[in-house]
């Protein structure tokens, strides 16, 4: 199994997508933080501190895109067929890929949490605002790590379900940037059960119409479980090509 996982890691790092998505995501977060920093003088220091940390949740999209692109690419290039043969079965190949997606998520999560924690100490003093680091800030740091880490397995599972790089990327972008937010605005009672809205509860978005953290964690688990069952059934029943 170790060799299978190692091969999956090597495939994930093949090409330029791993560093393009990472640097692109970090760049987007930096720009968002710089823009937010122009408004912090009008905010209480604690809100400004937590807000700057929380902006790094944006990396969850890039975490999901990277993992989803890796698994969808395996199908698009036919690599999945060789992977199944060398792994000794479809379930083992799926398990190895899922493990690598978790590793991707953890790396992205650590980057998001670390850079998010550092951001207030860089930008707030420059704006003449004191850093107000409290227990709620630690909760935001942890939440940013969790949602960014969880996003990668979600993207990987979607890649196995869709089997197309373009479609996987398109679905992830539309879901996380448009659909979930739109449903939340039009029907908050329904929208709060969307994956992105549940993640917003975890990193402390602050909106009143979101789920409590324990309920949001349960909703995320359900989304992942349904996707995992679908991916397993599809991989077992359909041709790997």
N, C-alpha and C positions, 0 to 999 in steps of 0.2 A: 504493500500500500504506500510505503514511503516513496518508492520510485515513481509511482503513479502521480502522487501529489507533487513531487519535484518536477515531473514533466509538465504538469498543469501550470505550475508557477512559471516555468520557462516560456510556455505558450502565452501566458498573460503578459509577459514582459517583451514579447516579440513585437517589433514595429515601434511606432512613435506615439501611439495612443496613450500609453501609460504616463508619459511625461507631459504630453500636450494637454491632457485633461487635468493633470495635477497643477501645472503652472497656470492654465487658464482659470481653473477654479479659485486658486489662491489670488490671482489677479483680480477677479470679479469681487472677491471678498474685500480685498484691500481698497478697491475703488468705492465699494459700498460703505466701508468704515470711514474712509476719508470724507465722503459726502455727509455721513451721519455726524461726524465730528464738527461740522460747521454749524450744527444746531444744538450742541450740548450746553451752550451757555444759558439756554432757556429751560433746561431740565434740571431736576434734583440730581446731585452727584451719584446717588445710588442707581437711579434710573438710567443715567448716562453710562455708568460702568456696565451694568447688566446688558444694556442695549448693544454696546459695542461688542461684548463677548458673544451675545446671541446672534449677531449678524453672520457669524461663521457657520451657522447651520446650512448656509448656501452650499457648502462643500458636499452635502448629502446628495445633491443632484449629480455631481461629478463622480462621486463614489458609485452611484447606481449606474451611471452611463458607462463607466469603465468596466465594471463587472458584467453588465449586460452585453456590452460589445464583445467581450472575450468569449462568452458562451455562444452568442449568436454567430460569431465569426467561425467557431469550430464547425458549425453546421454548414455555413456558407462555403467554406473551403474544403469540406469533406474530411477534416481532421478528426471529427467525432467518430467516424467509422474505425480509423486506426486506433483511436483511444479506447474504444470498446473492446477491440481485439486484444490489445496489450494489457488492458486492465483485467481481462477475464470476465467481463460481464457489464451490462448496462448500469446496474445499480452501483457497482464499484466506480465506474467512470463518473457517474452523477455525484457520488459522495465525495470523490476527489475534487471535482470542480466546485462543489458547494463549500468544501473546506477552504479552498483557495479564495473563494469570494468572501468568506468570513475574514480571512487574513487581509484581503484588500480593504475591507471595511474598517478593520481595526487600525490599519496604518493611516487611512484617511481620517478616521476619528481622532487618533492621537495628534495628527497634524492640525486638525480643526480646533481641538481643545487647547493645544499648546499656543498656537498663534492667536486664538481668541482670548486666552488668558493674558497674553502679552500686549494685546492691542490697546487696552485702556491706559496702560502705563506709558505708552508711547504718545498717544494722541490727546489724552485729557490734559496733561500738564502743558502741552503746547497750546491748548485752547484756554488755559488759565483756570481749569476746573480740577478740583481734587479727586483722586480716585477713592471711591467709597466701596471697598471690597468687603462684602458681608457673606453670610451663609447662603443667601439667595444667589449670589454670584457663583459660588461653588456649585449650586444646583444647576445653574445655567451651563457652566462648563461641563458638568457631567451629562446633562441633557444633550448638549451639542455632540459630545463624543458618542453617546448611545445612538442617536438618530442617524448620524453619519456612518457608524459601523453597521447598523441594521440595513441601511439603504443598499449596500452592496449585494447581500444575499437576495434582496428583492429584485434588483436589476438582473442578477444571474438567473434566477428562476424565471423571470419574464423572458429572458433570452432563450431559455430552453423551450418555453411555451410557444414563442413566436417564430423562432428560427431564422429571423431575418435581421441583419444589422440595422438597416434603415428603419424598418418597422419598430424594432425594439427601442431605438433611440427616439424615434418620433413619439411613441406611446409614453415613454418616460417623461419627456419634455412636456407634452400636452397634459399628462396627468398631474405632474408636480407643479407646473407653472400656471395652468389654466383650469382644467376640469374640477379638481378638488376645491380650488378657491371659488370658482363660480357657483358650484353647488352649495358651498358654505354660505355664500352671500344670498342666494335665492331661497334656500331651504336649510337654515342652520340646524334644525332638528335632525336632518338627514346628513348634511354635510360634515358634521362633527365626527361621523364614523368613517370618513374617508381616511386613507392612509396618511396623506400629507397633513391633514388637520390633527390626526392623532399624534403625529410626530411633533407638530407645533405645541401641543400640550406638554410634551416631554421636555422640550428645551425652553419652555416658559415664555410662549408668545405673548401672554398677558391678556388675550381677548376673553371676554366674559362668557361667550357662547361655546367654549371648547369643553371637552371632557376633563374630568379630574385625572391626575397622572396615573393612578392605578387602572382606571377604566381605559385610558388611552393605551397603556401598555398591553392590556388584554386585547384591544382591537388590533394593534400591530401584530400581535402573536397570531390572531385569527387570519389576518391577511397573508402572513408568511406561511401559515399552515395550509391554507387553501391553495396557494401558489405551489407549495412543495408537493402536495398530493397530485395536483394537475400535472406538474413536471414529471413526477415519477410515472404516472399512468401513461403519459404521452411517450416518454422515452421507452417504456416497456412495450408499448403496443404498435408504435409507428416505426417505419424504417428510419434508421439513424441518419441516412442521407436525406 
